[in-house]
Amino acid sequence: MTRRSGGRTRKPKPDDPVARVGLEIRRMGAHNVVMSKVVAGRFGLNTTDLECLDLILMRGSASAGELARATGLTSGAMTAVIDRLERAGYVERVADPTDRRRREVRILPDAIKPIQAVYQPIQARMVELWSQFSGRDLKVIGDFLSRSTDLGVACAAELQRTSAEGRPSTRRAR
């Protein structure tokens, strides 16, 4: 995070641990966006579709509404994501076993094997790195990541809501 002073942006102090965490989270987020774009492009997907596919995989199955809440996307945008993933052969819609009116989205395991093969060596290297931390440290890191992610999801949903309420966009025209 940078601080503005007199119209100039200056870097945070290197000994400020909160600022360092903020910078490292931003750096990790930027890298994850780039990695998603590279992998998604390899499989003819866009990054949103690839990330939603991963959310479905982590959950086992999910409804469109659950995915919309998890991502901050509108229900219409999420339906479009699921439609694309279904057409590409990665997911299927099935009846929810507890509520016949609801549909669940489920991964087709054989279809995602090529994507998993790309991530597997990366994941193995990450697990090797993470295994160097103590169990206590990993619990703190896990809690930090979980709470930060939950807050990010809530902030995205809030931004989505305020945009939908007709507030003017601050995006510059191209």
Order of alpha helices (4+ residues) and beta strands (2+ residues): beta-beta-alpha-alpha-beta-alpha-alpha-beta-beta-alpha-alpha
